[in-house]
């Protein structure tokens, strides 16, 4: 049996959109890398006020608390800017829309 509706021709907008998760993941990876570099170049001398030396692992963890969220936010911001720039290249195309009814739904 044929579909109950006739095919329609409608306008659709086609645009490229960046994957936000990928950009945000790259931002977190850059944040982890930045924390590693900052830990590596930091000095581990005793604090003058507390006379405490913090181990590199603790410094790395504390830096991750700052660099990972900043990288996440910057990655999202870059993706948002790419989406805004890609919006200029939107295209409107004509597409055919059809409704298909599966054979087992026809008898219900």
Wavefront OBJ file of the C-alpha trace (Angstrom):
o trace
v 0.000 0.000 0.000
v 1.262 3.543 -0.753
v 2.021 6.120 1.952
v -0.938 8.184 3.111
v 0.775 11.517 2.425
v 2.173 12.785 -0.832
v 5.834 13.845 -1.056
v 6.468 17.461 -0.112
v 9.240 19.800 -1.181
v 10.480 21.947 1.707
v 13.406 24.289 2.355
v 16.101 23.187 4.805
v 19.159 25.000 6.152
v 22.444 23.125 5.928
v 25.357 24.256 8.070
v 28.447 22.776 9.634
v 28.554 22.770 13.422
v 31.665 21.933 15.472
v 31.484 19.131 18.016
v 31.620 20.894 21.347
v 32.719 17.795 23.261
v 35.831 17.403 21.125
v 36.870 21.021 21.590
v 36.207 20.904 25.324
v 38.132 17.626 25.637
v 41.097 19.153 23.828
v 40.849 22.140 26.179
v 41.023 19.849 29.225
v 44.014 18.022 27.700
v 45.776 21.363 27.179
v 44.940 22.250 30.803
v 46.518 19.000 32.043
v 49.583 19.672 29.901
v 49.818 23.219 31.277
v 49.600 21.881 34.849
v 52.401 19.435 34.074
v 54.628 22.143 32.628
v 53.956 24.490 35.534
v 54.746 21.686 37.987
v 57.961 20.846 36.148
v 59.274 24.441 36.077
v 58.183 25.304 39.628
v 60.556 25.605 42.558
v 60.207 23.325 45.566
v 61.845 25.372 48.271
v 60.549 25.586 51.792
v 57.865 28.199 52.375
v 59.137 31.163 54.376
v 56.012 31.487 56.491
v 55.111 27.851 57.132
v 58.458 26.127 56.531
v 56.686 23.478 54.432
v 57.822 21.870 51.173
v 54.973 20.722 48.942
v 55.656 17.572 46.879
v 55.369 17.773 43.062
v 52.300 15.483 43.009
v 50.415 17.774 45.337
v 51.396 20.838 43.304
v 50.266 19.089 40.110
v 46.898 18.213 41.654
v 46.322 21.726 42.907
v 47.236 23.198 39.525
v 44.801 20.789 37.850
v 42.016 22.321 39.907
v 42.641 25.568 38.028
v 43.992 24.636 34.596
v 41.498 21.884 33.653
v 38.341 24.030 34.106
v 40.009 26.975 32.382
v 40.953 24.704 29.444
v 37.404 23.329 29.366
v 35.932 26.833 29.197
v 38.402 28.018 26.566
v 37.733 24.933 24.411
v 33.998 25.631 24.557
v 34.606 29.271 23.703
v 36.702 28.329 20.653
v 33.956 25.952 19.470
v 31.370 28.703 19.937
v 33.482 31.117 17.881
v 33.886 28.494 15.130
v 30.119 27.986 15.078
v 29.516 31.736 14.744
v 32.027 31.926 11.894
v 30.464 28.911 10.140
v 27.008 30.471 10.381
v 27.956 32.847 7.566
v 28.260 29.895 5.206
v 24.741 28.520 5.779
v 23.016 27.175 2.686
v 19.299 26.805 2.062
v 18.481 23.749 -0.037
v 15.248 22.185 -1.274
v 14.602 18.649 -0.049
v 11.870 16.127 -0.754
v 10.071 14.890 2.334
v 8.204 11.601 2.212
v 6.251 9.678 4.825
v 6.830 5.933 4.780
v 4.507 3.565 6.621
v 6.043 0.162 7.465
v 4.127 -2.884 6.204
v 3.299 -4.242 9.690
v 1.742 -0.889 10.786
v -0.723 -0.846 7.847
v -2.917 -3.614 9.259
v -3.345 -2.050 12.729
l 1 2 3 4 5 6 7 8 9 10 11 12 13 14 15 16 17 18 19 20 21 22 23 24 25 26 27 28 29 30 31 32 33 34 35 36 37 38 39 40 41 42 43 44 45 46 47 48 49 50 51 52 53 54 55 56 57 58 59 60 61 62 63 64 65 66 67 68 69 70 71 72 73 74 75 76 77 78 79 80 81 82 83 84 85 86 87 88 89 90 91 92 93 94 95 96 97 98 99 100 101 102 103 104 105 106 107 108
